[in-house]
């Protein structure tokens, strides 16, 4: 009798987890999509308003402030996620997507609207394919993820160096490298999120925080992939 009861409890737990997991994964992509919409609307709105655009970009130091705020929000969310309420964490994510929209506003002036739309759909298709691969594959992508993370650090250093060199050829090479890195990171992050959410036994606040951090990772992958593809395929005004 006890053995039957144990098996019944195990079956009930597996059934519960199988119902919870899809819901949490939907939250990941729903939050990511919402953040992308907020970022896009903010960027387009700022680019369409000359007075706001000038008030931000007429002051060279303002861009550094915005980037510092972005980095601060990501570090704060990642470090304090366990102590924050899900409401506060969500508001921080929304604030981050708004600030990121402010920093991305110039792309609507630098590039044509049609090329931005074209690159967005290319990014969406590439992202979806790699996220699906990361979700479905049975291969452990953790080793690949560590290699890509080290490559990302190298990419950041090379990009900073190129700010002083101002080499268009180097910028193009770095753009292709950036695309490869974030294509791989999309698959790795998706698999990592899947594994973490698969361990959640109930859709409590802790599980939702994991989903929120996962959506932030995928949001950053999408944005960076979009920007590197835009440098390659975008048509300038």
C-alpha positions in Angstrom: 0.0 0.0 0.0 2.8 2.4 0.9 4.6 1.6 -2.4 1.4 2.3 -4.4 1.0 5.6 -2.5 4.6 6.5 -3.3 4.1 5.9 -7.0 0.9 7.8 -6.9 2.7 10.8 -5.4 5.5 10.6 -7.9 3.0 10.5 -10.8 1.1 13.5 -9.3 4.3 15.5 -9.0 5.3 14.7 -12.6 1.9 15.7 -13.8 2.0 18.9 -11.9 5.5 19.8 -13.2 4.4 19.0 -16.7 1.6 21.5 -16.4 3.7 24.2 -14.7 6.7 24.1 -17.1 4.9 25.2 -20.3 3.2 28.1 -18.4 6.6 29.4 -17.1 8.2 29.1 -20.6 5.3 31.1 -22.0 6.0 33.8 -19.3 9.6 33.9 -20.4 8.8 34.7 -24.0 5.8 36.9 -23.1 8.0 39.1 -20.9 10.7 39.2 -23.6 8.2 40.2 -26.3 6.6 42.9 -24.1 10.1 44.3 -23.4 10.9 44.4 -27.1 7.7 46.2 -27.8 8.4 48.8 -25.1 11.9 49.3 -26.4 10.8 49.7 -30.0 8.0 52.1 -29.2 10.3 54.2 -26.9 13.1 54.3 -29.6 10.6 55.3 -32.3 8.9 57.9 -30.2 12.1 59.6 -29.2 13.4 59.5 -32.8 10.2 61.1 -34.0 10.4 64.0 -31.4 13.2 66.3 -32.3 13.2 68.2 -29.0 13.5 65.1 -26.9 16.1 63.7 -29.3 18.2 66.9 -29.0 17.8 67.1 -25.2 19.3 63.6 -24.9 22.0 63.6 -27.6 23.1 67.2 -27.6 24.9 66.4 -24.4 27.7 63.9 -25.0 27.7 62.7 -21.4 24.0 61.7 -21.5 24.7 58.5 -23.5 27.2 57.4 -20.9 24.6 58.0 -18.2 22.0 55.9 -20.0 24.5 53.1 -20.6 25.5 53.2 -16.9 21.8 53.1 -15.9 21.3 50.0 -18.1 24.3 48.2 -16.7 23.3 49.1 -13.2 19.8 47.8 -13.7 21.1 44.5 -15.1 23.6 44.0 -12.2 20.9 45.0 -9.7 18.4 42.6 -11.0 20.8 39.7 -11.3 22.3 40.3 -7.8 19.1 41.1 -5.9 16.5 39.0 -7.7 16.0 36.6 -4.7 15.3 39.5 -2.3 13.1 41.6 -4.7 9.4 41.0 -5.1 8.2 39.9 -8.5 6.4 43.2 -8.9 9.6 45.2 -8.2 11.7 42.9 -10.5 9.2 43.3 -13.3 9.2 47.1 -12.9 13.0 47.1 -13.1 12.8 45.1 -16.3 10.3 47.5 -17.8 12.5 50.4 -16.8 15.5 48.8 -18.4 13.6 48.2 -21.7 12.6 51.9 -21.7 16.1 53.1 -21.1 17.4 50.8 -23.8 14.8 52.3 -26.1 16.3 55.8 -25.4 19.8 54.5 -26.3 18.5 52.9 -29.5 16.6 55.9 -30.8 19.3 57.0 -33.2 19.0 53.9 -35.4 15.7 55.3 -36.8 17.7 58.3 -38.0 20.8 56.5 -39.2 19.0 53.6 -41.0 16.0 53.6 -43.4 12.7 52.3 -42.0 12.5 49.6 -44.5 15.9 48.2 -43.7 15.1 48.3 -40.0 12.0 46.3 -40.6 13.8 43.8 -42.9 16.6 43.2 -40.3 14.0 42.9 -37.5 12.3 40.0 -39.4 15.7 38.4 -40.2 16.5 38.7 -36.5 13.2 37.3 -35.4 13.5 34.3 -37.7 17.1 33.6 -36.7 16.3 34.0 -33.0 13.3 31.7 -33.2 15.2 29.0 -35.0 18.1 29.0 -32.5 15.7 29.2 -29.5 13.9 26.2 -30.8 17.2 24.4 -31.3 18.2 25.2 -27.8 14.9 24.0 -26.5 14.8 20.7 -28.4 18.4 19.6 -28.6 19.5 16.8 -26.2 23.1 18.0 -26.5 24.6 19.7 -23.5 25.4 23.3 -24.6 27.1 24.4 -21.4 30.6 24.0 -22.8 29.7 26.0 -25.9 28.1 28.6 -23.7 31.3 29.1 -21.7 33.3 29.5 -24.9 30.8 32.0 -26.3 30.9 34.0 -23.1 34.7 34.3 -23.3 34.3 35.2 -27.0 31.8 37.9 -25.9 34.4 39.5 -23.5 36.9 39.5 -26.4 34.3 41.1 -28.7 33.6 43.8 -26.1 37.3 44.6 -25.7 37.9 44.7 -29.5 34.9 47.0 -30.0 36.2 49.4 -27.4 39.6 49.4 -29.2 37.9 50.0 -32.5 36.2 53.1 -31.1 39.7 54.7 -31.2 40.8 53.1 -34.4 37.6 53.9 -36.3 38.2 51.1 -38.8 35.2 50.3 -40.9 36.7 47.0 -42.0 37.2 45.9 -38.3 33.7 47.0 -37.5 32.3 44.8 -40.2 34.4 41.8 -39.0 33.3 42.4 -35.4 29.6 42.5 -36.6 29.9 39.1 -38.2 31.6 37.8 -35.0 28.8 39.3 -32.9 26.1 37.6 -35.0 27.8 34.2 -34.5 28.2 34.8 -30.7 24.6 35.8 -30.1 23.2 33.1 -32.4 25.0 30.6 -30.2 24.1 32.4 -26.9 20.4 32.3 -27.9 20.5 28.5 -28.1 22.5 28.2 -24.9 20.4 30.6 -22.8 17.2 28.8 -24.0 18.5 25.4 -22.9 19.7 26.9 -19.6 16.3 28.5 -18.9 14.5 25.2 -19.8 16.6 23.2 -17.4 16.1 25.7 -14.5 12.3 25.9 -15.0 12.0 22.2 -15.3 13.1 21.9 -11.7 10.3 24.2 -10.5 7.5 22.2 -8.7 5.0 25.0 -8.5 4.5 28.4 -10.2 5.4 30.4 -7.1 7.2 33.7 -7.0 10.6 32.1 -7.0 9.8 30.3 -10.3 8.5 33.5 -11.8 11.7 35.3 -10.9 13.7 32.6 -12.7 11.4 33.1 -15.7 11.9 36.9 -15.5 15.7 36.6 -15.5 15.5 34.2 -18.4 13.4 36.6 -20.4 16.0 39.3 -19.7 18.8 37.1 -21.0 16.9 36.3 -24.2 15.9 40.0 -24.6 19.5 40.9 -24.5 20.4 38.2 -27.0 17.7 39.4 -29.4 18.7 43.1 -29.2 22.4 42.5 -29.7 21.7 40.1 -32.6 19.5 42.7 -34.2 22.1 45.4 -33.8 24.9 43.4 -35.3 22.7 42.3 -38.2 21.6 45.9 -38.7 25.3 46.9 -39.1 25.7 44.3 -41.8 22.4 44.5 -43.7 21.1 48.0 -42.8 20.8 50.7 -45.4 21.8 54.1 -44.1 19.7 57.2 -44.7 
